Amino acid sequence: MSLGSSCSTIIALSAWLLLFLLLCGDVLPVANGDLGPKNRTLWAEQEVQKLKIIRAHLKRITKPAIRTIQSSHGEIIDCVLFHHQPAFDHPLLKGNRPMDPPERPKRHDQLGMVLENFQPWRGSGRSCPEGTVPIRRTMEQDVLRAGSFRRFGKKMKKYFRRDTSNDGHEHAIGYVTGAQYYGAKANINVWAPQVANPDEFSLSQIWVISGSFGDDLNTIEAGWQVSPELYGDNYPRFFTYWTNDAYQTSGCYNLLCSGFVQTDSRIALGAAISPTSSYNGGQFDISLLIWK
């Protein structure tokens, strides 16, 4: 085969073909268009601007830490003063002073529901001081994995239906409806499934909703999830989520936007859960309680 006017060598092996393309790249057209000096400069400027936006966002959500803890699972936990957490950046909460934790429903003990080894960052007696909340630090690569700054930390609306649909999203739901409810509780078995692709996820959650599955959907969600895109690994992690407009503009995972107020200093949203269940082996679960 003849490849280009400046190189006429007949190449038999694909490995040599690859080498040829690398050596003669200056005289061959680029499949994605002409990446000449002007286009390369434009691309570089766009990348620089993208990083500036990401770093400005990280500066807003990364609050000053009283103490920093490095987890055995690779995450960094910042102990942030309660009233400095991202929730108080919300216009309706800005300027508010710390609030007391909500009173638990009757017959639910305040301390008995939290295990000390629920999350690895609490290992070896590590903890956040009183008056602070633990926040998993968001890194630059976390935002870059999302592919879009606006998409980072948010669920895609198309994935959430109460009925099954043939869109690649497989799920099973058990639910109750038709009466007045002031709370719900779930014991959820914790596993560490291996997802096939970086942009896929697996989760198990309790999901309290109001409205239809149209634009009026409101949800409060909590459970565990394995999401390489969001967290960069395959560890199951404790998460929360909320939305009041069907995932269009409001809400996010954990503390990645303002609105959700954390009061507990012992549990970090987005942090890994350990131990996990195994087939024909030990079984481990978490208890989740949502109430009004």
Disulfide bonds with the S-S distance in Angstrom:
Cys79-Cys128 2.04
Cys252-Cys257 2.14
